[in-house]
Amino acid sequence: MNFFEKLNEAIARNQSLLIVGLDPNPEMMPMRYCPTASEGSSIDGLWAWLQFLIAETVDLVCAYKPTFGFYKALGAPGMELLEKTLAAIPPDIPIILDAKHSDLNTCTVFAQTVFAEWQLDAITLNPYPGQDQVAPFLVYPGKAVFMLCCTSNPSAAILQQYPSPESPLYLHIVKEVKTWGTLEQLGLEVGTTSPEVLASIRTVAPERVILARSIWAEGGAELNQILQAGLNSSGDGLLIPVPQDMLASEQPAQEISSLRASINQLRNQIILEGSTCELWMPDVCLLKQHPYQDLILQLYDIGCIMFGNYVQASGATLPYYIDLRKIISNPQIFHQILCAYADILKDLSFDRIAGIPYGSLPTATGLSLRLNHPMIFPRKEVKAHGTRRVIEGNFHPGETIVVVDDILISGKSVMEGAAKLESAGLNVNDIVVFIDHEQGVKNRLQDNGYQGHSVLSISEITDILYQAGRLNDEQYRVMNN
């Protein structure tokens, strides 16, 4: 799982765009943690405060951001404090080290320390040493960097707005750093109180995640203006810092929870106002929740799951038809389906992903990008011109391939595809599909040497739709005959 996948999971799980700066700043530490002569050192007080903040916010934020400079300033005890703080953060919440690193000579060893030794997820970097400094951080799979492109310091304006406010330096930086890393590798750090600055950066980099700073400074813009300027077209892509005064509060969870609710309310309004496609919302609440209940209902509601007498590709007539081709026109659902496949694939061992033409090719492509595994596919028919290849894509005989398809009805087409792969000297052990027709199809795969895996079975789908009132008694009876 790369950083941005981990981040998106935390955002979805905690319904939050908020990040907490875990900064051992003695000047900000609440008085209740300041030690007396008999209670130990200020390091002990800082550690108690940081532990308290993590415990209070673990289900309210999407990431933690320790500022490296504060820990360094405390000397050797500060570095010990950093290690203890990192260990106290739950592994499912990403950590962004706020380092603003800008030394070319130490970038390789620092990248190794941050990503290999400390196992952090992301780091902030200064762009001025150029791409050579960033490269050592980008060689670690699944890790990310945030490039500082703008600060809110008043005296920096003379530099950042050079040569003119209409064509400022910070926008040139944004345009340049975008070429240094992919969406999964590189985000932007923006310190500003100005919605106009944030909006100009979002226009230049609509696809990048922005780590915002300084938005709570005195005289800054309203939260709604910041969200309008910084969120992308999907209502995402903006990480918002928790105000420092909330972290010094005796009950930070209460205040942060209220801030989160305000952000989510404004965010939902912005999404609805700017939506260019239909937004699906659940309309049922079942007593026994299925992990993919909403996904099943969405697939039915957009016409991917239909009931009636349908002739299948195999020639058989079944009382239902599954058409997953429509998901490519609905990014919200497509993303959920990719996540469901990925939950299975993460536990399998393979070198490349193969999609079965033509229905599963978009899914295989999405999984290849998501899991950072190369993709190939066996052609449905070999062309009479060109290379006349049976297998498209680069591969090496002896590699292990996981085959991805949309639905198992007879297993014929997916096994034919697997056989083509094996004829090229590749190994196929696992076949992963979204929906299993059941009726012993997985046993048929096993008899032919393949292990079948599925996100859903047709009986699970039928049960959920019946409980939700999407299927009537007669349809349910037919499906269970």
Buried (B, 14 or more C-beta within 10 A) or exposed (E): BBBBBBBBBBBEEBBBBBBBBBBBBBEBBBEEBEBEEEEEEBBBBBBBBBBBBBEBBBBBBBBBBBBBEBBEEBEEBBEBBBEEBBEBBEEEBBBBBBBBBBEBEEBBEBBBEBBEEBEBBBBBBBBEBEEEBBBBBBEBEBBBBBBBBBBBEEEBBEEBBEEEEEEBBBBBBBEBBBEBBEBBBBBBBBBBBBBEBBBBBBEBBEEBBBBBBBBBEEEBBEBBBBBBBBBBBBBBBBBBBBBEEBBBBEEBBEBBBEBBEEBBEBBEBBBEEEEEEEEBEEEEEEEEEBEBBBBBBBBBBBEBBEBEEBEBEEEEEBBBBBBBEEBBEBEEBBBBBBBBBBEBBEEEEBBBBBBBBEBBBBBBBBBBBBBEBEBBBBBEEEEEEEEEEEBBBEBEEEBBBBBBBBBBBBBEBBBEBBEBBBEBEBBBBBBBBBBBBBEEBBEBBEEEEBBBBBBBBBEBBBBBBBBBEBBEEEBBEBBEE
